Amino acid sequence: MKRKILITGGSSGIGKEYAYQFAKLKKDLILVARNEIELKKIKKDLENKYKIKCEYLIFDLSKLDKINQLCKIIEKENIEILINNAGFGNRIPFSKTNYSITQNMINVHITATTLLTRAVLDQMIKRNSGKIINVASLAGYLFTSKSNIIYNSTKRYIIHFSKNLQDEIKKQNKNIKIQALCPGFTKTNFDKHAIFKTMLPRLPSFMYMEAKDVVLKSIKTLENRRVVYIPSFKNKILYFLLRLNFYR
Ligand SMILES: NC(=O)c1ccc[n+]([C@@H]2O[C@H](COP(=O)([O-])OP(=O)(O)OC[C@H]3O[C@@H](n4cnc5c(N)ncnc54)[C@H](OP(=O)(O)O)[C@@H]3O)[C@@H](O)[C@H]2O)c1
């Protein structure tokens, strides 16, 4: 069975950019998201431009039963690289959220990332090869209620999960690489969604990275030993400021 790269949140932003950059490298793809119109457009474009095979699957990863269904499908695939990228944010204080907003974010960021990883792990261990990119965020290092605390906390989980999993794999002496990608502000549709519109105006453009550069750097550093990867010098400075609790 041909090896494929599976990208959640492949319909937009960072996930879409991974799709284009891996298609350029002649990799076959499976894209997962909810927006079928976008996925169809991307599939057509990638197959025409790069002569690869691009499938797409419509799944809402905020729903536990859908995550489980997707796991059953991908267990039977031959996944070379899994990219757990789907995600969303908001600026609603925790005390003002309803149960479903919180549950949905936990499902997309934590449950989907964890269970999809579990679903590909057996085949990667058996093959003794594979890569998993978990898209976290610099927000995983934020300890402040000025931004969404569930967003920060779920992204922190992704960082811990990735580091601990890499350690478990290392002890089994398996050639599987885990990357926890921690982008800072990146130009995508992320903060254009309705749920974000109530917040402050967009930050000055020099604060943002292009999604293309984030993904290029992530792919380039996939062979590195380190699990956590922070793309760009300005984000590394932000990271150090966050570690000093500068943002409080
Ligand atoms: N942009 C930034 O500044 C930034 C910074 C740090 C980290 N990140 C992280 O980067 C990742 C990608 O975000 P982005 O910036 O590329 O934003 P984006 O352009 O809004 O893309 C988000 C992707 O996630 C998918 N998604 C969201 N909810 C989903 C659900 N319930 N089920 C399935 N797919 C879902 C969306 O697809 P559909 O809408 O088609 O379902 C879309 O493809 C996220 O994990 C985000 O937390 C972004």
The ligand as an SDF file (V2000), in Angstrom:
LIG
                    3D

 48 52  0  0  0  0  0  0  0  0999 V2000
   -2.4510   31.4190   12.9270 N   0  0  0  0  0  0  0  0  0  0  0  0
   -1.8020   31.5650   14.0530 C   0  0  0  0  0  0  0  0  0  0  0  0
   -1.4300   32.6910   14.4670 O   0  0  0  0  0  0  0  0  0  0  0  0
   -1.4450   30.3320   14.8760 C   0  0  0  0  0  0  0  0  0  0  0  0
   -0.4590   30.4620   15.8680 C   0  0  0  0  0  0  0  0  0  0  0  0
   -0.1150   29.3530   16.6130 C   0  0  0  0  0  0  0  0  0  0  0  0
   -0.7170   28.1300   16.3790 C   0  0  0  0  0  0  0  0  0  0  0  0
   -1.6830   28.0380   15.4180 N   0  0  0  0  0  0  0  0  0  0  0  0
   -2.3140   26.7060   15.2260 C   0  0  0  0  0  0  0  0  0  0  0  0
   -2.1670   26.3290   13.8640 O   0  0  0  0  0  0  0  0  0  0  0  0
   -3.2000   25.3910   13.5350 C   0  0  0  0  0  0  0  0  0  0  0  0
   -3.7930   25.7690   12.1900 C   0  0  0  0  0  0  0  0  0  0  0  0
   -4.4450   27.0130   12.3050 O   0  0  0  0  0  0  0  0  0  0  0  0
   -4.3830   28.1210   11.1690 P   0  0  0  0  0  0  0  0  0  0  0  0
   -3.6800   29.2960   11.7340 O   0  0  0  0  0  0  0  0  0  0  0  0
   -3.9140   27.5370    9.9020 O   0  0  0  0  0  0  0  0  0  0  0  0
   -5.9350   28.5470   11.1160 O   0  0  0  0  0  0  0  0  0  0  0  0
   -7.0480   28.3510   10.0000 P   0  0  0  0  0  0  0  0  0  0  0  0
   -6.6110   28.9620    8.7190 O   0  0  0  0  0  0  0  0  0  0  0  0
   -8.3030   28.8330   10.6430 O   0  0  0  0  0  0  0  0  0  0  0  0
   -7.1260   26.7630    9.8140 O   0  0  0  0  0  0  0  0  0  0  0  0
   -7.6760   25.9260   10.7990 C   0  0  0  0  0  0  0  0  0  0  0  0
   -7.8970   24.5580   10.2050 C   0  0  0  0  0  0  0  0  0  0  0  0
   -8.4350   23.6930   11.2350 O   0  0  0  0  0  0  0  0  0  0  0  0
   -9.6010   23.0620   10.7320 C   0  0  0  0  0  0  0  0  0  0  0  0
  -10.5620   22.8230   11.8070 N   0  0  0  0  0  0  0  0  0  0  0  0
  -10.9790   23.6980   12.7710 C   0  0  0  0  0  0  0  0  0  0  0  0
  -11.9430   23.1420   13.5160 N   0  0  0  0  0  0  0  0  0  0  0  0
  -12.1250   21.8830   13.0230 C   0  0  0  0  0  0  0  0  0  0  0  0
  -13.0060   20.8220   13.3560 C   0  0  0  0  0  0  0  0  0  0  0  0
  -13.9240   20.9320   14.3320 N   0  0  0  0  0  0  0  0  0  0  0  0
  -12.9410   19.6720   12.6480 N   0  0  0  0  0  0  0  0  0  0  0  0
  -12.0500   19.5470   11.6300 C   0  0  0  0  0  0  0  0  0  0  0  0
  -11.1990   20.5180   11.2530 N   0  0  0  0  0  0  0  0  0  0  0  0
  -11.2390   21.6800   11.9460 C   0  0  0  0  0  0  0  0  0  0  0  0
  -10.1750   24.0420    9.7040 C   0  0  0  0  0  0  0  0  0  0  0  0
  -10.9300   23.3310    8.7260 O   0  0  0  0  0  0  0  0  0  0  0  0
  -12.5370   23.4720    8.4880 P   0  0  0  0  0  0  0  0  0  0  0  0
  -12.9480   24.8180    8.9510 O   0  0  0  0  0  0  0  0  0  0  0  0
  -12.6830   23.2040    7.0190 O   0  0  0  0  0  0  0  0  0  0  0  0
  -13.0840   22.3500    9.3250 O   0  0  0  0  0  0  0  0  0  0  0  0
   -8.9070   24.5960    9.0630 C   0  0  0  0  0  0  0  0  0  0  0  0
   -8.4760   23.7530    8.0270 O   0  0  0  0  0  0  0  0  0  0  0  0
   -4.1950   25.4220   14.7050 C   0  0  0  0  0  0  0  0  0  0  0  0
   -3.9950   24.2760   15.5050 O   0  0  0  0  0  0  0  0  0  0  0  0
   -3.8050   26.6770   15.4780 C   0  0  0  0  0  0  0  0  0  0  0  0
   -4.1070   26.5600   16.8480 O   0  0  0  0  0  0  0  0  0  0  0  0
   -2.0460   29.0970   14.6490 C   0  0  0  0  0  0  0  0  0  0  0  0
  1  2  1  0
  2  3  2  0
  2  4  1  0
  4  5  1  0
  4 48  2  0
  5  6  2  0
  6  7  1  0
  7  8  2  0
  8  9  1  0
  8 48  1  0
  9 10  1  0
  9 46  1  0
 10 11  1  0
 11 12  1  0
 11 44  1  0
 12 13  1  0
 13 14  1  0
 14 15  2  0
 14 16  1  0
 14 17  1  0
 17 18  1  0
 18 19  2  0
 18 20  1  0
 18 21  1  0
 21 22  1  0
 22 23  1  0
 23 24  1  0
 23 42  1  0
 24 25  1  0
 25 26  1  0
 25 36  1  0
 26 27  1  0
 26 35  1  0
 27 28  2  0
 28 29  1  0
 29 30  1  0
 29 35  2  0
 30 31  1  0
 30 32  2  0
 32 33  1  0
 33 34  2  0
 34 35  1  0
 36 37  1  0
 36 42  1  0
 37 38  1  0
 38 39  2  0
 38 40  1  0
 38 41  1  0
 42 43  1  0
 44 45  1  0
 44 46  1  0
 46 47  1  0
M  CHG  2   8   1  16  -1
M  END
$$$$
